Each structure stands twice: as C-alpha cells, then as structure tokens.
Amino acid sequence: MIAQTARLRLREMTDDDLPALRRILHDPQVMVAYEGSFSDEESLAWLRRQQERYREHGFGLWAVVKRDGDEMIGQCGITRQRIEDDEVTEVGYLFQRAHWHRGYALEAATACRDWAFEETGTDAVWAKVRSTNIASMNVAIGLGMRVRRAFTTHYRGVDMPHLGFAISRAESERVRSRRALVGAAPRCGTSASR
Ligand SMILES: CC(C)(COP(=O)(O)OP(=O)(O)OC[C@H]1O[C@@H](n2cnc3c(N)ncnc32)[C@H](O)[C@@H]1OP(=O)(O)O)[C@@H](O)C(=O)NCCC(=O)NCCS
C-alpha cells in the first residue's frame, strides 16, 4: 500500500484492475479533457505505462480504493511530466463518474502531494490542467496550488491550451502546519467554549 486517508487507500494497479480502469477511460464524459474515450488497446497501454513507471521511478498513477473495499474507484498518483522545456513532478487524478462530487479526488490528491514531498526530493508539485477542465482546477486549488504557467500541449492530434498549477515544498509545509494548528485549536461556537 502506498498511502491511506480517512476514507481511501492508494495501491499500485494490477492487471485485475483493467475492468475498473475501462470504466474510467472508456467513459466519454470522464475523458472530455483527453479528447474522447479510449479503446481497449489504449486502456491496456495506459495500464502498462503506469506499471513501467512503478518499476522505473517507484511511482505512477495508483489505484484509489475505498478503505472497506478493493474496487478501483479512481486513479491518483505522481508522474514525471514535461511542461514546455521543464520536467516536473505532477499529481494526476481521474475518477469513475459514479464517484465524483464526494471529495474523493481532493482527498486522494492531498495524500499524493504529501507523498511526493516526503518520498521524492522535489521542490514543487504541479498539476497540468486543460483550460476547460474546471473540476480539475478546483482540485488543484484545493491542494493549495496557484497558476504558474499557461502553455499548449499537442495530444491526440489537437492543440490543447493548459494551465500549470503548482505548490512549492515551503508553501505545502505552511498549508499543513496551518491545518494542524486549526485542528489543535479549541472550536469556536461549541457549548464548551461559551
Ligand atoms: C477531476 C475530477 C477527479 C474531480 O472530481 P470531483 O469529484 O469534482 O472532485 P472532488 O473529489 O474533490 O469532489 C469535490 C466535490 O465533492 C463535494 N464533496 C462532498 N463531500 C465532500 C467532502 N467530504 N470533502 C470535500 N468535498 C466534498 C464538494 O462539495 C465538491 O462538489 P461539486 O463538485 O459539486 O462542487 C473528476 O472531475 C474527473 O475524474 N474528471 C475526469 C478526469 C480528469 O479530467 N482529470 C483531471 C485531468 S487534469
């Protein structure tokens, strides 16, 4: 297991996850930002690329499962990505549509952001977001990221304007210590504090 949150576990994907992976990558609504759904061959190639990344780098997109189950409800993880001439450490997230709007993506991505700072020497964690992908931008903002770059990628025959969101190691430490302080402070407005 890679990480655990209040509701979720992250682990490496295996060939047994292929049916659940197809439920994500074959759904045209999930794949709008990727210019349409994937075929069986493209989904298998995607899985093999993650497995290659696990071997080569020790990380990649991982399976997200609920703590009380083992079905992959989404993928979230860390990959090396190019943004123009730079290579960056990126957090990525794609969830089955049935599991949107419950805060799972932000919960998993927060664990991945923290994992990247703890387990790799990176100074910053990025999120490359297509300029039309508002749900993804909201996850990046929830991670404490800000927009740093605007750039265009070429994928599946299309030029795609993107925004590069990022959080530095120092900013991430500030976000985490603020959260720890808020967690430790007495809660206002409870009967105990009146
Ligand atoms: C990007 C993506 C993962 C975001 O999923 P999401 O479900 O919108 O994001 P979250 O898990 O953070 O959920 C936030 C929503 O859950 C709600 N929510 C419910 N319970 C919550 C909780 N306990 N904590 C936080 N949010 C909660 C929030 O109010 C918010 O609702 P809203 O979407 O109606 O505003 C999803 O849209 C997706 O898979 N898209 C396709 C793939 C993709 O484009 N990936 C990004 C590539 S850059």
The ligand as a Gaussian input file, in Angstrom:
#p B3LYP/6-31G(d) Opt

LIG

0 1
 C      -11.171000      15.965000     -11.870000
 C      -12.069000      15.039000     -11.050000
 C      -11.244000      13.891000     -10.487000
 C      -12.661000      15.883000      -9.904000
 O      -13.617000      15.101000      -9.201000
 P      -14.622000      15.809000      -8.159000
 O      -15.484000      14.733000      -7.663000
 O      -15.222000      17.011000      -8.803000
 O      -13.620000      16.361000      -7.071000
 P      -13.618000      16.080000      -5.508000
 O      -13.484000      14.637000      -5.254000
 O      -12.587000      16.965000      -4.923000
 O      -15.041000      16.499000      -5.055000
 C      -15.413000      17.851000      -4.906000
 C      -16.917000      17.876000      -4.798000
 O      -17.325000      16.963000      -3.790000
 C      -18.133000      17.662000      -2.814000
 N      -17.932000      16.985000      -1.536000
 C      -18.808000      16.129000      -0.980000
 N      -18.305000      15.624000       0.133000
 C      -17.083000      16.163000       0.297000
 C      -16.068000      16.005000       1.279000
 N      -16.207000      15.195000       2.328000
 N      -14.923000      16.714000       1.112000
 C      -14.744000      17.535000       0.057000
 N      -15.675000      17.709000      -0.933000
 C      -16.834000      17.021000      -0.782000
 C      -17.670000      19.088000      -2.935000
 O      -18.652000      19.987000      -2.461000
 C      -17.491000      19.222000      -4.419000
 O      -18.773000      19.293000      -5.029000
 P      -19.032000      19.903000      -6.502000
 O      -18.209000      19.122000      -7.459000
 O      -20.490000      19.710000      -6.678000
 O      -18.575000      21.329000      -6.400000
 C      -13.226000      14.456000     -11.899000
 O      -13.981000      15.508000     -12.432000
 C      -12.703000      13.586000     -13.037000
 O      -12.400000      12.413000     -12.848000
 N      -12.629000      14.170000     -14.255000
 C      -12.210000      13.443000     -15.427000
 C      -10.719000      13.174000     -15.456000
 C       -9.919000      14.464000     -15.468000
 O      -10.223000      15.368000     -16.229000
 N       -8.901000      14.510000     -14.601000
 C       -8.043000      15.667000     -14.474000
 C       -7.031000      15.728000     -15.546000
 S       -6.051000      17.215000     -15.373000

